[in-house]
């Protein structure tokens, strides 16, 4: 399964309620998928500057398993 987009309003991003909301969204997604036999979830692209989401992933049972990088080169 894939979660293409997920976000928290800017005014609560750095607050405990924002973290709790994000965690409850993860749990709701996983809880809905497990009974259907889905055990792996891809969270789409998470940009390198988005350390808050990366930290939440590291604190959960999930892991960062791929890193994509974009490079530019003048033609």
PDB file of N, CA, C, O and CB in Angstrom:
ATOM      1  N   UNK A   1       0.853  -1.176   0.000  1.00  0.00           N
ATOM      2  CA  UNK A   1       0.000   0.000   0.000  1.00  0.00           C
ATOM      3  C   UNK A   1       0.891   1.228   0.000  1.00  0.00           C
ATOM      4  O   UNK A   1       2.060   1.168   0.381  1.00  0.00           O
ATOM      5  CB  UNK A   1      -0.966   0.004   1.221  1.00  0.00           C
ATOM      6  N   UNK A   2       0.325   2.333  -0.430  1.00  0.00           N
ATOM      7  CA  UNK A   2       1.106   3.562  -0.527  1.00  0.00           C
ATOM      8  C   UNK A   2       0.314   4.724   0.041  1.00  0.00           C
ATOM      9  O   UNK A   2      -0.874   4.873  -0.244  1.00  0.00           O
ATOM     10  CB  UNK A   2       1.507   3.846  -1.985  1.00  0.00           C
ATOM     11  N   UNK A   3       0.964   5.535   0.834  1.00  0.00           N
ATOM     12  CA  UNK A   3       0.375   6.772   1.340  1.00  0.00           C
ATOM     13  C   UNK A   3       1.030   7.900   0.548  1.00  0.00           C
ATOM     14  O   UNK A   3       2.158   8.289   0.853  1.00  0.00           O
ATOM     15  CB  UNK A   3       0.589   6.942   2.915  1.00  0.00           C
ATOM     16  N   UNK A   4       0.336   8.437  -0.473  1.00  0.00           N
ATOM     17  CA  UNK A   4       0.980   9.423  -1.337  1.00  0.00           C
ATOM     18  C   UNK A   4       1.141  10.804  -0.707  1.00  0.00           C
ATOM     19  O   UNK A   4       2.121  11.495  -0.985  1.00  0.00           O
ATOM     20  CB  UNK A   4       0.201   9.554  -2.592  1.00  0.00           C
ATOM     21  N   UNK A   5       0.207  11.209   0.126  1.00  0.00           N
ATOM     22  CA  UNK A   5       0.262  12.543   0.721  1.00  0.00           C
ATOM     23  C   UNK A   5      -0.237  12.498   2.155  1.00  0.00           C
ATOM     24  O   UNK A   5      -1.210  11.815   2.473  1.00  0.00           O
ATOM     25  CB  UNK A   5      -0.567  13.544  -0.102  1.00  0.00           C
ATOM     26  N   UNK A   6       0.438  13.229   2.998  1.00  0.00           N
ATOM     27  CA  UNK A   6      -0.022  13.358   4.373  1.00  0.00           C
ATOM     28  C   UNK A   6       0.558  14.657   4.898  1.00  0.00           C
ATOM     29  O   UNK A   6       1.707  14.991   4.611  1.00  0.00           O
ATOM     30  CB  UNK A   6       0.404  12.123   5.263  1.00  0.00           C
ATOM     31  N   UNK A   7      -0.223  15.379   5.655  1.00  0.00           N
ATOM     32  CA  UNK A   7       0.294  16.639   6.173  1.00  0.00           C
ATOM     33  C   UNK A   7      -0.442  17.099   7.414  1.00  0.00           C
ATOM     34  O   UNK A   7      -1.536  16.629   7.727  1.00  0.00           O
ATOM     35  CB  UNK A   7       0.213  17.702   5.118  1.00  0.00           C
ATOM     36  N   UNK A   8       0.181  18.020   8.105  1.00  0.00           N
ATOM     37  CA  UNK A   8      -0.371  18.619   9.314  1.00  0.00           C
ATOM     38  C   UNK A   8      -0.356  20.130   9.108  1.00  0.00           C
ATOM     39  O   UNK A   8       0.600  20.684   8.566  1.00  0.00           O
ATOM     40  CB  UNK A   8       0.445  18.199  10.603  1.00  0.00           C
ATOM     41  N   UNK A   9      -1.426  20.786   9.547  1.00  0.00           N
ATOM     42  CA  UNK A   9      -1.476  22.248   9.423  1.00  0.00           C
ATOM     43  C   UNK A   9      -0.250  22.875  10.071  1.00  0.00           C
ATOM     44  O   UNK A   9       0.233  22.407  11.102  1.00  0.00           O
ATOM     45  CB  UNK A   9      -2.764  22.808  10.066  1.00  0.00           C
ATOM     46  N   UNK A  10       0.245  23.940   9.452  1.00  0.00           N
ATOM     47  CA  UNK A  10       1.479  24.574   9.924  1.00  0.00           C
ATOM     48  C   UNK A  10       1.383  25.067  11.361  1.00  0.00           C
ATOM     49  O   UNK A  10       2.363  25.000  12.103  1.00  0.00           O
ATOM     50  CB  UNK A  10       1.836  25.727   9.026  1.00  0.00           C
ATOM     51  N   UNK A  11       0.223  25.558  11.762  1.00  0.00           N
ATOM     52  CA  UNK A  11       0.116  26.136  13.103  1.00  0.00           C
ATOM     53  C   UNK A  11       0.198  25.099  14.223  1.00  0.00           C
ATOM     54  O   UNK A  11       0.373  25.474  15.382  1.00  0.00           O
ATOM     55  CB  UNK A  11      -1.177  26.890  13.222  1.00  0.00           C
ATOM     56  N   UNK A  12       0.076  23.795  13.908  1.00  0.00           N
ATOM     57  CA  UNK A  12       0.211  22.774  14.956  1.00  0.00           C
ATOM     58  C   UNK A  12       1.367  21.808  14.695  1.00  0.00           C
ATOM     59  O   UNK A  12       1.527  20.827  15.423  1.00  0.00           O
ATOM     60  CB  UNK A  12      -1.082  21.990  15.080  1.00  0.00           C
ATOM     61  N   UNK A  13       2.164  22.072  13.676  1.00  0.00           N
ATOM     62  CA  UNK A  13       3.243  21.149  13.317  1.00  0.00           C
ATOM     63  C   UNK A  13       4.251  20.934  14.436  1.00  0.00           C
ATOM     64  O   UNK A  13       4.683  19.801  14.648  1.00  0.00           O
ATOM     65  CB  UNK A  13       3.959  21.656  12.100  1.00  0.00           C
ATOM     66  N   UNK A  14       4.629  21.943  15.135  1.00  0.00           N
ATOM     67  CA  UNK A  14       5.677  21.837  16.166  1.00  0.00           C
ATOM     68  C   UNK A  14       5.112  21.608  17.564  1.00  0.00           C
ATOM     69  O   UNK A  14       5.843  21.683  18.551  1.00  0.00           O
ATOM     70  CB  UNK A  14       6.527  23.093  16.171  1.00  0.00           C
ATOM     71  N   UNK A  15       3.815  21.330  17.648  1.00  0.00           N
ATOM     72  CA  UNK A  15       3.182  21.129  18.953  1.00  0.00           C
ATOM     73  C   UNK A  15       2.927  19.650  19.195  1.00  0.00           C
ATOM     74  O   UNK A  15       2.939  18.846  18.263  1.00  0.00           O
ATOM     75  CB  UNK A  15       1.864  21.919  19.047  1.00  0.00           C
ATOM     76  N   UNK A  16       2.697  19.297  20.453  1.00  0.00           N
ATOM     77  CA  UNK A  16       2.400  17.905  20.794  1.00  0.00           C
ATOM     78  C   UNK A  16       1.149  17.412  20.084  1.00  0.00           C
ATOM     79  O   UNK A  16       1.078  16.253  19.675  1.00  0.00           O
ATOM     80  CB  UNK A  16       2.234  17.753  22.301  1.00  0.00           C
ATOM     81  N   UNK A  17       0.161  18.294  19.938  1.00  0.00           N
ATOM     82  CA  UNK A  17      -1.076  17.875  19.278  1.00  0.00           C
ATOM     83  C   UNK A  17      -0.808  17.508  17.818  1.00  0.00           C
ATOM     84  O   UNK A  17      -1.465  16.617  17.280  1.00  0.00           O
ATOM     85  CB  UNK A  17      -2.139  18.989  19.363  1.00  0.00           C
ATOM     86  N   UNK A  18       0.132  18.173  17.179  1.00  0.00           N
ATOM     87  CA  UNK A  18       0.498  17.833  15.805  1.00  0.00           C
ATOM     88  C   UNK A  18       1.150  16.468  15.722  1.00  0.00           C
ATOM     89  O   UNK A  18       0.846  15.680  14.827  1.00  0.00           O
ATOM     90  CB  UNK A  18       1.429  18.882  15.230  1.00  0.00           C
ATOM     91  N   UNK A  19       2.047  16.187  16.657  1.00  0.00           N
ATOM     92  CA  UNK A  19       2.697  14.872  16.696  1.00  0.00           C
ATOM     93  C   UNK A  19       1.684  13.774  16.978  1.00  0.00           C
ATOM     94  O   UNK A  19       1.720  12.710  16.361  1.00  0.00           O
ATOM     95  CB  UNK A  19       3.806  14.848  17.759  1.00  0.00           C
ATOM     96  N   UNK A  20       0.774  14.040  17.919  1.00  0.00           N
ATOM     97  CA  UNK A  20      -0.249  13.051  18.258  1.00  0.00           C
ATOM     98  C   UNK A  20      -1.169  12.795  17.069  1.00  0.00           C
ATOM     99  O   UNK A  20      -1.565  11.657  16.818  1.00  0.00           O
ATOM    100  CB  UNK A  20      -1.068  13.517  19.470  1.00  0.00           C
ATOM    101  N   UNK A  21      -1.508  13.852  16.342  1.00  0.00           N
ATOM    102  CA  UNK A  21      -2.373  13.705  15.171  1.00  0.00           C
ATOM    103  C   UNK A  21      -1.688  12.875  14.092  1.00  0.00           C
ATOM    104  O   UNK A  21      -2.309  11.993  13.499  1.00  0.00           O
ATOM    105  CB  UNK A  21      -2.759  15.082  14.612  1.00  0.00           C
ATOM    106  N   UNK A  22      -0.424  13.150  13.839  1.00  0.00           N
ATOM    107  CA  UNK A  22       0.324  12.396  12.832  1.00  0.00           C
ATOM    108  C   UNK A  22       0.421  10.924  13.226  1.00  0.00           C
ATOM    109  O   UNK A  22       0.223  10.038  12.394  1.00  0.00           O
ATOM    110  CB  UNK A  22       1.734  12.993  12.647  1.00  0.00           C
ATOM    111  N   UNK A  23       0.720  10.674  14.474  1.00  0.00           N
ATOM    112  CA  UNK A  23       0.813   9.294  14.955  1.00  0.00           C
ATOM    113  C   UNK A  23      -0.522   8.568  14.840  1.00  0.00           C
ATOM    114  O   UNK A  23      -0.565   7.397  14.463  1.00  0.00           O
ATOM    115  CB  UNK A  23       1.291   9.271  16.403  1.00  0.00           C
ATOM    116  N   UNK A  24      -1.606   9.261  15.162  1.00  0.00           N
ATOM    117  CA  UNK A  24      -2.920   8.616  15.061  1.00  0.00           C
ATOM    118  C   UNK A  24      -3.293   8.353  13.606  1.00  0.00           C
ATOM    119  O   UNK A  24      -3.981   7.374  13.316  1.00  0.00           O
ATOM    120  CB  UNK A  24      -3.997   9.485  15.729  1.00  0.00           C
ATOM    121  N   UNK A  25      -2.849   9.215  12.682  1.00  0.00           N
ATOM    122  CA  UNK A  25      -3.094   8.953  11.256  1.00  0.00           C
ATOM    123  C   UNK A  25      -2.335   7.709  10.806  1.00  0.00           C
ATOM    124  O   UNK A  25      -2.879   6.877  10.080  1.00  0.00           O
ATOM    125  CB  UNK A  25      -2.679  10.172  10.395  1.00  0.00           C
ATOM    126  N   UNK A  26      -1.077   7.579  11.235  1.00  0.00           N
ATOM    127  CA  UNK A  26      -0.302   6.374  10.910  1.00  0.00           C
ATOM    128  C   UNK A  26      -1.000   5.129  11.439  1.00  0.00           C
ATOM    129  O   UNK A  26      -1.175   4.146  10.719  1.00  0.00           O
ATOM    130  CB  UNK A  26       1.122   6.470  11.491  1.00  0.00           C
ATOM    131  N   UNK A  27      -1.395   5.185  12.707  1.00  0.00           N
ATOM    132  CA  UNK A  27      -2.039   4.026  13.325  1.00  0.00           C
ATOM    133  C   UNK A  27      -3.348   3.671  12.628  1.00  0.00           C
ATOM    134  O   UNK A  27      -3.650   2.491  12.451  1.00  0.00           O
ATOM    135  CB  UNK A  27      -2.297   4.293  14.803  1.00  0.00           C
ATOM    136  N   UNK A  28      -4.128   4.676  12.229  1.00  0.00           N
ATOM    137  CA  UNK A  28      -5.393   4.420  11.533  1.00  0.00           C
ATOM    138  C   UNK A  28      -5.141   3.750  10.184  1.00  0.00           C
ATOM    139  O   UNK A  28      -5.850   2.818   9.803  1.00  0.00           O
ATOM    140  CB  UNK A  28      -6.177   5.734  11.335  1.00  0.00           C
ATOM    141  N   UNK A  29      -4.125   4.230   9.465  1.00  0.00           N
ATOM    142  CA  UNK A  29      -3.788   3.619   8.166  1.00  0.00           C
ATOM    143  C   UNK A  29      -3.360   2.170   8.351  1.00  0.00           C
ATOM    144  O   UNK A  29      -3.867   1.273   7.679  1.00  0.00           O
ATOM    145  CB  UNK A  29      -2.665   4.415   7.461  1.00  0.00           C
ATOM    146  N   UNK A  30      -2.429   1.952   9.262  1.00  0.00           N
ATOM    147  CA  UNK A  30      -1.937   0.592   9.483  1.00  0.00           C
ATOM    148  C   UNK A  30      -3.047  -0.316  10.002  1.00  0.00           C
ATOM    149  O   UNK A  30      -3.152  -1.472   9.592  1.00  0.00           O
ATOM    150  CB  UNK A  30      -0.762   0.602  10.469  1.00  0.00           C
ATOM    151  N   UNK A  31      -3.877   0.210  10.907  1.00  0.00           N
ATOM    152  CA  UNK A  31      -4.965  -0.580  11.465  1.00  0.00           C
ATOM    153  C   UNK A  31      -5.971  -1.005  10.408  1.00  0.00           C
ATOM    154  O   UNK A  31      -6.523  -2.103  10.485  1.00  0.00           O
ATOM    155  CB  UNK A  31      -5.664   0.199  12.546  1.00  0.00           C
ATOM    156  N   UNK A  32      -6.215  -0.151   9.422  1.00  0.00           N
ATOM    157  CA  UNK A  32      -7.158  -0.487   8.352  1.00  0.00           C
ATOM    158  C   UNK A  32      -6.554  -1.472   7.361  1.00  0.00           C
ATOM    159  O   UNK A  32      -7.286  -2.223   6.716  1.00  0.00           O
ATOM    160  CB  UNK A  32      -7.599   0.777   7.619  1.00  0.00           C
ATOM    161  N   UNK A  33      -5.250  -1.481   7.230  1.00  0.00           N
ATOM    162  CA  UNK A  33      -4.596  -2.331   6.228  1.00  0.00           C
ATOM    163  C   UNK A  33      -4.295  -3.736   6.735  1.00  0.00           C
ATOM    164  O   UNK A  33      -4.367  -4.695   5.967  1.00  0.00           O
ATOM    165  CB  UNK A  33      -3.316  -1.684   5.772  1.00  0.00           C
ATOM    166  N   UNK A  34      -3.965  -3.870   7.996  1.00  0.00           N
ATOM    167  CA  UNK A  34      -3.598  -5.191   8.541  1.00  0.00           C
ATOM    168  C   UNK A  34      -4.665  -6.259   8.328  1.00  0.00           C
ATOM    169  O   UNK A  34      -4.325  -7.358   7.891  1.00  0.00           O
ATOM    170  CB  UNK A  34      -3.315  -5.070  10.015  1.00  0.00           C
ATOM    171  N   UNK A  35      -5.963  -5.989   8.620  1.00  0.00           N
ATOM    172  CA  UNK A  35      -6.971  -7.029   8.411  1.00  0.00           C
ATOM    173  C   UNK A  35      -7.091  -7.471   6.950  1.00  0.00           C
ATOM    174  O   UNK A  35      -7.597  -8.556   6.667  1.00  0.00           O
ATOM    175  CB  UNK A  35      -8.310  -6.538   8.896  1.00  0.00           C
ATOM    176  N   UNK A  36      -6.633  -6.640   6.041  1.00  0.00           N
ATOM    177  CA  UNK A  36      -6.681  -6.975   4.614  1.00  0.00           C
ATOM    178  C   UNK A  36      -5.423  -7.699   4.153  1.00  0.00           C
ATOM    179  O   UNK A  36      -5.272  -8.002   2.970  1.00  0.00           O
ATOM    180  CB  UNK A  36      -6.876  -5.715   3.787  1.00  0.00           C
ATOM    181  N   UNK A  37      -4.531  -7.970   5.082  1.00  0.00           N
ATOM    182  CA  UNK A  37      -3.312  -8.695   4.742  1.00  0.00           C
ATOM    183  C   UNK A  37      -2.190  -7.813   4.231  1.00  0.00           C
ATOM    184  O   UNK A  37      -1.182  -8.316   3.733  1.00  0.00           O
ATOM    185  CB  UNK A  37      -3.618  -9.724   3.724  1.00  0.00           C
ATOM    186  N   UNK A  38      -2.349  -6.510   4.347  1.00  0.00           N
ATOM    187  CA  UNK A  38      -1.312  -5.576   3.893  1.00  0.00           C
ATOM    188  C   UNK A  38      -0.422  -5.252   5.085  1.00  0.00           C
ATOM    189  O   UNK A  38      -0.886  -4.719   6.092  1.00  0.00           O
ATOM    190  CB  UNK A  38      -1.939  -4.265   3.279  1.00  0.00           C
ATOM    191  N   UNK A  39       0.856  -5.577   4.961  1.00  0.00           N
ATOM    192  CA  UNK A  39       1.775  -5.370   6.080  1.00  0.00           C
ATOM    193  C   UNK A  39       2.868  -4.354   5.760  1.00  0.00           C
ATOM    194  O   UNK A  39       3.558  -3.888   6.666  1.00  0.00           O
ATOM    195  CB  UNK A  39       2.408  -6.686   6.475  1.00  0.00           C
ATOM    196  N   UNK A  40       3.033  -4.009   4.500  1.00  0.00           N
ATOM    197  CA  UNK A  40       4.053  -3.044   4.107  1.00  0.00           C
ATOM    198  C   UNK A  40       3.381  -1.801   3.538  1.00  0.00           C
ATOM    199  O   UNK A  40       2.460  -1.891   2.726  1.00  0.00           O
ATOM    200  CB  UNK A  40       5.033  -3.659   3.075  1.00  0.00           C
ATOM    201  N   UNK A  41       3.852  -0.655   3.973  1.00  0.00           N
ATOM    202  CA  UNK A  41       3.295   0.616   3.526  1.00  0.00           C
ATOM    203  C   UNK A  41       4.438   1.509   3.080  1.00  0.00           C
ATOM    204  O   UNK A  41       5.437   1.654   3.785  1.00  0.00           O
ATOM    205  CB  UNK A  41       2.459   1.299   4.650  1.00  0.00           C
ATOM    206  N   UNK A  42       4.287   2.103   1.911  1.00  0.00           N
ATOM    207  CA  UNK A  42       5.263   3.071   1.419  1.00  0.00           C
ATOM    208  C   UNK A  42       4.690   4.457   1.645  1.00  0.00           C
ATOM    209  O   UNK A  42       3.520   4.709   1.356  1.00  0.00           O
ATOM    210  CB  UNK A  42       5.603   2.835  -0.094  1.00  0.00           C
ATOM    211  N   UNK A  43       5.514   5.349   2.159  1.00  0.00           N
ATOM    212  CA  UNK A  43       5.036   6.690   2.482  1.00  0.00           C
ATOM    213  C   UNK A  43       5.419   7.725   1.442  1.00  0.00           C
ATOM    214  O   UNK A  43       5.437   8.919   1.738  1.00  0.00           O
ATOM    215  CB  UNK A  43       5.565   7.111   3.817  1.00  0.00           C
ATOM    216  N   UNK A  44       5.721   7.297   0.248  1.00  0.00           N
ATOM    217  CA  UNK A  44       6.046   8.198  -0.846  1.00  0.00           C
ATOM    218  C   UNK A  44       7.327   8.975  -0.535  1.00  0.00           C
ATOM    219  O   UNK A  44       8.128   8.552   0.298  1.00  0.00           O
ATOM    220  CB  UNK A  44       4.880   9.165  -1.112  1.00  0.00           C
ATOM    221  N   UNK A  45       7.511  10.085  -1.193  1.00  0.00           N
ATOM    222  CA  UNK A  45       8.734  10.861  -1.006  1.00  0.00           C
ATOM    223  C   UNK A  45       8.630  11.715   0.241  1.00  0.00           C
ATOM    224  O   UNK A  45       7.627  12.393   0.464  1.00  0.00           O
ATOM    225  CB  UNK A  45       9.015  11.741  -2.230  1.00  0.00           C
ATOM    226  N   UNK A  46       9.664  11.676   1.043  1.00  0.00           N
ATOM    227  CA  UNK A  46       9.781  12.558   2.197  1.00  0.00           C
ATOM    228  C   UNK A  46      11.084  13.314   1.990  1.00  0.00           C
ATOM    229  O   UNK A  46      12.164  12.722   1.979  1.00  0.00           O
ATOM    230  CB  UNK A  46       9.758  11.759   3.584  1.00  0.00           C
ATOM    231  N   UNK A  47      10.974  14.604   1.828  1.00  0.00           N
ATOM    232  CA  UNK A  47      12.148  15.403   1.494  1.00  0.00           C
ATOM    233  C   UNK A  47      13.168  15.420   2.627  1.00  0.00           C
ATOM    234  O   UNK A  47      12.810  15.330   3.802  1.00  0.00           O
ATOM    235  CB  UNK A  47      11.733  16.822   1.154  1.00  0.00           C
ATOM    236  N   UNK A  48      14.439  15.536   2.260  1.00  0.00           N
ATOM    237  CA  UNK A  48      15.512  15.553   3.268  1.00  0.00           C
ATOM    238  C   UNK A  48      15.355  16.671   4.298  1.00  0.00           C
ATOM    239  O   UNK A  48      15.654  16.447   5.471  1.00  0.00           O
ATOM    240  CB  UNK A  48      16.854  15.695   2.581  1.00  0.00           C
ATOM    241  N   UNK A  49      14.897  17.871   3.910  1.00  0.00           N
ATOM    242  CA  UNK A  49      14.727  18.918   4.925  1.00  0.00           C
ATOM    243  C   UNK A  49      13.593  18.636   5.923  1.00  0.00           C
ATOM    244  O   UNK A  49      13.501  19.304   6.953  1.00  0.00           O
ATOM    245  CB  UNK A  49      14.468  20.237   4.242  1.00  0.00           C
ATOM    246  N   UNK A  50      12.741  17.664   5.631  1.00  0.00           N
ATOM    247  CA  UNK A  50      11.612  17.354   6.506  1.00  0.00           C
ATOM    248  C   UNK A  50      12.048  16.407   7.629  1.00  0.00           C
ATOM    249  O   UNK A  50      11.636  15.248   7.684  1.00  0.00           O
ATOM    250  CB  UNK A  50      10.455  16.730   5.695  1.00  0.00           C
ATOM    251  N   UNK A  51      12.889  16.931   8.513  1.00  0.00           N
ATOM    252  CA  UNK A  51      13.465  16.100   9.575  1.00  0.00           C
ATOM    253  C   UNK A  51      12.425  15.663  10.605  1.00  0.00           C
ATOM    254  O   UNK A  51      12.590  14.626  11.247  1.00  0.00           O
ATOM    255  CB  UNK A  51      14.584  16.852  10.272  1.00  0.00           C
ATOM    256  N   UNK A  52      11.359  16.444  10.766  1.00  0.00           N
ATOM    257  CA  UNK A  52      10.323  16.064  11.733  1.00  0.00           C
ATOM    258  C   UNK A  52       9.682  14.737  11.354  1.00  0.00           C
ATOM    259  O   UNK A  52       9.522  13.860  12.203  1.00  0.00           O
ATOM    260  CB  UNK A  52       9.250  17.156  11.828  1.00  0.00           C
ATOM    261  N   UNK A  53       9.318  14.586  10.096  1.00  0.00           N
ATOM    262  CA  UNK A  53       8.701  13.329   9.650  1.00  0.00           C
ATOM    263  C   UNK A  53       9.732  12.207   9.665  1.00  0.00           C
ATOM    264  O   UNK A  53       9.410  11.078  10.036  1.00  0.00           O
ATOM    265  CB  UNK A  53       8.097  13.484   8.230  1.00  0.00           C
ATOM    266  N   UNK A  54      10.953  12.499   9.270  1.00  0.00           N
ATOM    267  CA  UNK A  54      11.995  11.471   9.308  1.00  0.00           C
ATOM    268  C   UNK A  54      12.217  10.975  10.738  1.00  0.00           C
ATOM    269  O   UNK A  54      12.407   9.779  10.956  1.00  0.00           O
ATOM    270  CB  UNK A  54      13.312  12.017   8.725  1.00  0.00           C
ATOM    271  N   UNK A  55      12.195  11.880  11.702  1.00  0.00           N
ATOM    272  CA  UNK A  55      12.357  11.479  13.103  1.00  0.00           C
ATOM    273  C   UNK A  55      11.193  10.619  13.572  1.00  0.00           C
ATOM    274  O   UNK A  55      11.389   9.655  14.313  1.00  0.00           O
ATOM    275  CB  UNK A  55      12.485  12.711  14.000  1.00  0.00           C
ATOM    276  N   UNK A  56       9.976  10.965  13.141  1.00  0.00           N
ATOM    277  CA  UNK A  56       8.817  10.150  13.517  1.00  0.00           C
ATOM    278  C   UNK A  56       8.940   8.744  12.943  1.00  0.00           C
ATOM    279  O   UNK A  56       8.574   7.768  13.597  1.00  0.00           O
ATOM    280  CB  UNK A  56       7.511  10.808  13.032  1.00  0.00           C
ATOM    281  N   UNK A  57       9.451   8.641  11.731  1.00  0.00           N
ATOM    282  CA  UNK A  57       9.639   7.324  11.114  1.00  0.00           C
ATOM    283  C   UNK A  57      10.656   6.523  11.921  1.00  0.00           C
ATOM    284  O   UNK A  57      10.446   5.342  12.200  1.00  0.00           O
ATOM    285  CB  UNK A  57      10.103   7.462   9.635  1.00  0.00           C
ATOM    286  N   UNK A  58      11.748   7.164  12.289  1.00  0.00           N
ATOM    287  CA  UNK A  58      12.786   6.464  13.052  1.00  0.00           C
ATOM    288  C   UNK A  58      12.289   6.034  14.433  1.00  0.00           C
ATOM    289  O   UNK A  58      12.725   5.008  14.956  1.00  0.00           O
ATOM    290  CB  UNK A  58      14.018   7.355  13.202  1.00  0.00           C
ATOM    291  N   UNK A  59      11.382   6.810  15.025  1.00  0.00           N
ATOM    292  CA  UNK A  59      10.844   6.468  16.341  1.00  0.00           C
ATOM    293  C   UNK A  59       9.798   5.362  16.274  1.00  0.00           C
ATOM    294  O   UNK A  59       9.517   4.708  17.278  1.00  0.00           O
ATOM    295  CB  UNK A  59      10.243   7.696  16.986  1.00  0.00           C
ATOM    296  N   UNK A  60       9.225   5.153  15.098  1.00  0.00           N
ATOM    297  CA  UNK A  60       8.207   4.111  14.946  1.00  0.00           C
ATOM    298  C   UNK A  60       8.886   2.800  14.553  1.00  0.00           C
ATOM    299  O   UNK A  60      10.111   2.683  14.584  1.00  0.00           O
ATOM    300  CB  UNK A  60       7.140   4.522  13.882  1.00  0.00           C
ATOM    301  N   UNK A  61       8.075   1.835  14.188  1.00  0.00           N
ATOM    302  CA  UNK A  61       8.632   0.554  13.740  1.00  0.00           C
ATOM    303  C   UNK A  61       9.012   0.593  12.269  1.00  0.00           C
ATOM    304  O   UNK A  61       9.536  -0.384  11.734  1.00  0.00           O
ATOM    305  CB  UNK A  61       7.635  -0.574  13.984  1.00  0.00           C
ATOM    306  N   UNK A  62       8.750   1.719  11.613  1.00  0.00           N
ATOM    307  CA  UNK A  62       9.071   1.854  10.189  1.00  0.00           C
ATOM    308  C   UNK A  62      10.560   2.138  10.009  1.00  0.00           C
ATOM    309  O   UNK A  62      11.276   2.420  10.970  1.00  0.00           O
ATOM    310  CB  UNK A  62       8.227   2.979   9.541  1.00  0.00           C
ATOM    311  N   UNK A  63      11.002   2.058   8.773  1.00  0.00           N
ATOM    312  CA  UNK A  63      12.402   2.368   8.477  1.00  0.00           C
ATOM    313  C   UNK A  63      12.492   3.072   7.134  1.00  0.00           C
ATOM    314  O   UNK A  63      11.645   2.896   6.258  1.00  0.00           O
ATOM    315  CB  UNK A  63      13.268   1.084   8.478  1.00  0.00           C
ATOM    316  N   UNK A  64      13.524   3.861   6.996  1.00  0.00           N
ATOM    317  CA  UNK A  64      13.790   4.532   5.721  1.00  0.00           C
ATOM    318  C   UNK A  64      14.632   3.563   4.905  1.00  0.00           C
ATOM    319  O   UNK A  64      15.763   3.252   5.279  1.00  0.00           O
ATOM    320  CB  UNK A  64      14.526   5.936   5.917  1.00  0.00           C
ATOM    321  N   UNK A  65      14.084   3.085   3.793  1.00  0.00           N
ATOM    322  CA  UNK A  65      14.780   2.035   3.054  1.00  0.00           C
ATOM    323  C   UNK A  65      15.281   2.483   1.687  1.00  0.00           C
ATOM    324  O   UNK A  65      16.030   1.750   1.042  1.00  0.00           O
ATOM    325  CB  UNK A  65      13.876   0.858   2.885  1.00  0.00           C
ATOM    326  N   UNK A  66      14.889   3.657   1.235  1.00  0.00           N
ATOM    327  CA  UNK A  66      15.386   4.171  -0.041  1.00  0.00           C
ATOM    328  C   UNK A  66      15.642   5.658   0.108  1.00  0.00           C
ATOM    329  O   UNK A  66      14.949   6.353   0.851  1.00  0.00           O
ATOM    330  CB  UNK A  66      14.381   3.892  -1.199  1.00  0.00           C
ATOM    331  N   UNK A  67      16.632   6.128  -0.599  1.00  0.00           N
ATOM    332  CA  UNK A  67      16.896   7.557  -0.660  1.00  0.00           C
ATOM    333  C   UNK A  67      17.050   7.940  -2.122  1.00  0.00           C
ATOM    334  O   UNK A  67      17.886   7.389  -2.838  1.00  0.00           O
ATOM    335  CB  UNK A  67      18.168   7.943   0.166  1.00  0.00           C
ATOM    336  N   UNK A  68      16.242   8.880  -2.551  1.00  0.00           N
ATOM    337  CA  UNK A  68      16.344   9.404  -3.909  1.00  0.00           C
ATOM    338  C   UNK A  68      16.970  10.787  -3.825  1.00  0.00           C
ATOM    339  O   UNK A  68      16.664  11.563  -2.919  1.00  0.00           O
ATOM    340  CB  UNK A  68      14.941   9.456  -4.617  1.00  0.00           C
ATOM    341  N   UNK A  69      17.829  11.084  -4.752  1.00  0.00           N
ATOM    342  CA  UNK A  69      18.427  12.413  -4.804  1.00  0.00           C
ATOM    343  C   UNK A  69      18.293  12.951  -6.219  1.00  0.00           C
ATOM    344  O   UNK A  69      18.387  12.208  -7.196  1.00  0.00           O
ATOM    345  CB  UNK A  69      19.919  12.380  -4.360  1.00  0.00           C
ATOM    346  N   UNK A  70      18.076  14.232  -6.308  1.00  0.00           N
ATOM    347  CA  UNK A  70      18.000  14.903  -7.601  1.00  0.00           C
ATOM    348  C   UNK A  70      19.220  15.803  -7.728  1.00  0.00           C
ATOM    349  O   UNK A  70      19.558  16.547  -6.808  1.00  0.00           O
ATOM    350  CB  UNK A  70      16.670  15.722  -7.750  1.00  0.00           C
ATOM    351  N   UNK A  71      19.858  15.726  -8.850  1.00  0.00           N
ATOM    352  CA  UNK A  71      21.032  16.543  -9.115  1.00  0.00           C
ATOM    353  C   UNK A  71      20.762  17.393 -10.344  1.00  0.00           C
ATOM    354  O   UNK A  71      19.982  17.012 -11.217  1.00  0.00           O
ATOM    355  CB  UNK A  71      22.298  15.664  -9.310  1.00  0.00           C
ATOM    356  N   UNK A  72      21.405  18.532 -10.407  1.00  0.00           N
ATOM    357  CA  UNK A  72      21.290  19.376 -11.595  1.00  0.00           C
ATOM    358  C   UNK A  72      22.665  19.531 -12.221  1.00  0.00           C
ATOM    359  O   UNK A  72      23.695  19.523 -11.547  1.00  0.00           O
ATOM    360  CB  UNK A  72      20.682  20.766 -11.245  1.00  0.00           C
ATOM    361  N   UNK A  73      22.634  19.670 -13.516  1.00  0.00           N
ATOM    362  CA  UNK A  73      23.873  19.865 -14.252  1.00  0.00           C
ATOM    363  C   UNK A  73      23.562  20.790 -15.420  1.00  0.00           C
ATOM    364  O   UNK A  73      22.647  20.518 -16.198  1.00  0.00           O
ATOM    365  CB  UNK A  73      24.482  18.499 -14.743  1.00  0.00           C
ATOM    366  N   UNK A  74      24.304  21.868 -15.549  1.00  0.00           N
ATOM    367  CA  UNK A  74      24.040  22.769 -16.671  1.00  0.00           C
ATOM    368  C   UNK A  74      24.353  22.077 -18.004  1.00  0.00           C
ATOM    369  O   UNK A  74      25.342  21.356 -18.136  1.00  0.00           O
ATOM    370  CB  UNK A  74      24.873  24.064 -16.531  1.00  0.00           C
ATOM    371  N   UNK A  75      23.496  22.317 -18.964  1.00  0.00           N
ATOM    372  CA  UNK A  75      23.711  21.712 -20.290  1.00  0.00           C
ATOM    373  C   UNK A  75      24.457  22.636 -21.215  1.00  0.00           C
ATOM    374  O   UNK A  75      24.718  22.281 -22.364  1.00  0.00           O
ATOM    375  CB  UNK A  75      22.389  21.329 -20.921  1.00  0.00           C
TER     376      UNK A  75
END
